[in-house]
Amino acid sequence: MEFGITFKPDMPAARIVSLTRQAEAAGFGYGWIFDSHVLWQEPYPLLTLMAINTERMRLGTCVTNPVVRDPTVTASLLATLDRISGGRMDLGIGRGDSSRRVMGRKPTTLANLEQAVQVIRDLTAGREIEYEGHPIRMPWADAGAPPVWVAGYGPKALACAGRIADGVVLQFADPHLIKWCLQFVRQGAEEAGRDFSKIRVMAATAVWVSDDPETARERVRWFPALVSNHVVDLVSRYKPEDLPPELTSYIRDRQGYDYRHHAEVGSSNAGFVTDEVVDRFCIVGPVEEHVRKLKELAELGVTQFNIYLMCGEEESTVEIYGRDVIPACV
């Protein structure tokens, strides 16, 4: 299993650089960053700093979307960063959540997502395409197309990931739900004539290492609340019998969501999230519990565990994982 970290881009740039360096030295192979340009700082300058301050770590967005920036702009950004980093960029992309909803707009369609991924792949590989009726090409793009990770929750989005993605982003660490998700990724891959075993699988969540379960849960309770935004969208699109109750039932007492407190420890957004949901969606407890659950995820096919590094005491989390957890899981 590989390990990654994701930053919420509200930290000072110097601290993001310091944590990235620490994580690379500790054995983390991926450094990701949220893309929500109104709520937080623009991710691409921060990715530039991360690139020039690392040597081996792969870097990318977790996740961007096709509509906040024109896909040709995203392609140019990625191709530039691929040159700066020596070919270490990845693209994490989805339909758009906070960066769209905070402006009162809806996520885009899967068709638009799929089309944008193809545009970005072609342009970053230096190929000429016809875009909105005009032939375009980025002749300077010479590092090749970066791997594409598609984020999704519902059967259609997961099947889309199986059709087009190099990897799929699953935002929870619940083994039952990951198993449920992967059946649709496999279905999409097989329908497209692709080898499902070649698709990488990321489980991304918040973690807290502690012998005090009550304190640990309070540090990460915001994460299932973040996921609830996607679940609310799913419930509006699918019949109840098409979705597992383990994913949908916990939003029953949800009273809305304030994006001004998105991904925030102690946020009132998380008041409806029970301890049981926290324990399923996140990883909390002593080191032994983290190792146990990660090994269970690996047996299901998870190839990368990505820590949403935004719960406080981030340097300590990186240190503990590098010293005690990663060596036990690789």
N, C-alpha and C positions, 0 to 999 in steps of 0.2 A: 504494500500500500504506500502511495505517495502522500505527502502532507502539504497543505497550503494554508495561507492566512488571507483574510480579507479585511481591508480597512474601510471604515466609514470616513470619508474625506473631510472631517471636521477638525482633525488634529493639525497642529502646526507642521509645516512641511519637514522641518528638521527632525521632529520626533518620528514621523513616518519613515524617513530615511534611516534613522537609528534603529527602529524596530525591524525594518527590512533587512538591514545588515545583520542584526542579531539573529533573525529567523533563518537567514541563509546559513550562517555559521552553526546553527542548532540542528540543521538537517531538513528544513522546510524547502521543498522544491518549487513551490509556486507562491507568487505574491499577487493578490487580486485587489481590486478596489471597486466600490460601488460607483455607479454613475447616476447621479440625480442632481442635475446642474443648478436647480433653484434652491434645494434644501442645503446643499453642501458645495464645497469647492469643486471646480472643474477637474476631472480625474486625469486628463492627458498630460498636463504639466507635471503632476505628481508622479505619473508613470515614467515620465522622462527622468525625473530625479531618481526614482527607484532603479531605472535601467543603468544609469551611469555610476550607480553606487553598488552594483552587484556584478557578479561574474557568471554564475551558473543558473540562478533562479529564473524560471519562466514567469512572465508577467502578463496581466490582462485585466479586462473589465468583467466584473461579476455582479450585475450584467448591464450592458447597454441595450439600446433598442433601435429599430430602423427609422424612427420618425422624428426624434428630437434633432438629430443631425441628418442631412442627406447622406445616403449610403456611400456616395462618392467621397464625401468629407471623411467619413469613418475609415474608408479604405486608404485614403491618403495619410491619415493619422497613424494607422497601424503600419503601413509600409514604411513610413518615416521612422517610427519607433523600432521596427524590425531591423532597420539599418543601424540605428544607434545602439541597439542591444546585441547586435550580432546574431539576429534570427531567433530571439527568445520571446516573441510575442504570441499570445493566444487571444482569441476573440470569444468572450462570453456574451450571449445576446438572448433577449426574450422579447415578449410583446410590449413591455413597458408597464411599470407600475407607478412608483412614487413620482418619477420624473414627468409622467403624464397627468396623474390624478391630482397632484398639487396645483396644477394649472387648470383643473376642471375638465380635463380631457380623458378620453377612454384609451385603453391599450389598443394597439393596432391589430390587424388580422394576421392569422397564420400565413395566408397567401402572401401578404406583404413582407412578412418575416422571411419566408422562404426565398422570395425574389431578391430581397436585400442581401441575404447571405450569398447568393450566387454572384451578384454584382461585386460584392466585396472580395470574394474569392478570385474572381477573374481579374479585377483591377490590381489587387496586391500581387498577383502572379505575373503581371506585366502583359496580360492579354488584352486585345482590343475587343470592345463590346459596342453594341448599339444601345444607347441610353436616352430614352425619351426622344427617339427619332434621330439621334446624332451619334456618329462613331466617336468613341473616346478611348484613350489608352494612357496609362502612366508609364512611359518608357523607362523611367528611372527606377521603377519598382523591381528590384532584382533579388530580393531575399526569399521569394516564394510566398504562397498563401499561408497564413497562420492557421493552426488548428482552430476549429469552431466548436464551441460548447453551447448547446441550446438548453435554456431553462424552461421547465414546464411542470404542470401538475395534472392537467386533465388528459383523458385518453387521446384526444386529437393532437394536442401539443406534444405529448410524449411520442406518438407515432411519427410526428413531423421530425422530432429529434432522431428517431430511428432511421428515417429516410435520408436525412441530409447532414447530420452532425458527426463530428469526430468524437464528441463526448456529450453527455447529458448532465445537467445540473439539477439535483434534487435537494430542495431546501428543507431537510429534516434528517434526523438520525433514527427514525422509527423503522426497525427491520421489517415489520409487517407491511407498512406503507411503501417502503422501497421495493419490496418484492412485488407488490401490486403494480407499482409504476413500471417496473422493468418488463412486465409482460407486454405492455403497449409499445415500449421502445423496440422490443424484439419483433413484434408484429409489423411495425413500420419498416424495420430493417429488412425483414424477410420479403415483404411485399415489394421492396425496391431492389431486391436481389443482392442485398448487402450481407456481410458476415457480422452478425450481432456480437460475436465474441471480440471483434476489433473495436467496438465502441466503448470508450472509457466512461466510467460512472463516478460522478462526484456526489458525495453527501456533504452538504454545507450546513453548519449550525453553530449556535453559541455553546460555549463550554465554561465550566467553572470547577476547578479542582479544590476540594475541601472535604473535611470530615464532618462538617456542619451542613446537613442537607437543607435546612431552612434558609440559611444565608445563601447557599449556592443557588437555590431556586429563585431567590429574589434578584440575583444578578443577571439571570438569563430569561426571566419571565416575559420580557419584551419580545423575544424571538417568536414564540407561537402567535403573539398578537400581530407581528409583521406578516406571518404566513396567512393569517386570517383574511387579509385583503384579497389574496388569491383564491381562498376557499369561498368567500362570498361571491366572487366572480364565477367560480365553477358552479355553485348552487343555482345561479341564475341561468346557466346554460345547459345543464344536464338534468335528467330525471333522477330522483333520489336513489333509485335502485341501481343506477349506473356508477355511483360513487360509494366508497366504503364509509361506514359510519365513524370509523376511527379517524377519518379526515374531516368529516363535516359536522358531527354532533357537537363539538366543543364551541362552535360559534353561536349556539342557540341564545346565550345571554349577552352576546356582544351588543354594545350600545352605540356603535359608530367608531370613528377613528380620526384622530387629529394628526395629520401628517407633519405638523410642526414639532411633534415629539416622536417622530419615526425612528426606530432602532435606538431607543433611549432607555437606559437603565432607570427603573423606578417610574416609568411613564404610566399615567392613568389609563392609557390605551390597553394595558395588560390586566386590568382589574378582573376580567371575566375568565382568565386563564387559570385552570386548576393545577394543583401539584402533579396530578397524574399525567396531564398533557405535557407539562414541562419535562417530566422524567422520560416520556416517550420521544418528544421532538428534539430534546437537547441531550447533552452528556454532562451530568453533574455527579459529584461524589469524590471519593478518594481515587488515587491513581489506578488502583486495581480495577475499579469499575469502568474507568475510561478504556483501559486495555481490553477488558472483557467485551465491552460493547463494540469496540473497533474491530476486534477479531470476528465477532458475529457479522458485522457489516461486510467485512472482507469475504467471508464465506458466501455471502449473497451476491458478490460480484462487484462491490464498491472498490474502485481502484485509487481514488483520491479522497482524503478527508480534509475538508476545508473549514478552518476555524474562523468564525466571524469575530474578529479580534476587537471587540468594542464593549467589553463588560467592566472595564476598570482593571487596574493592575496588569496591564498588557505585557509588560516586560517579564513579570513573574510567570504568567501563563506560558510564554514562549520558552522561558528557562526550564520550567517543569516538564513541558512536552519534549523539549530537546534532550533533557537528561533522563527522564523516566518513562515516557510513553512511546516516543518514536522508536527507540532501540528495541522495545518489546514487540513492535508491530511490523517491522520491516525485515 
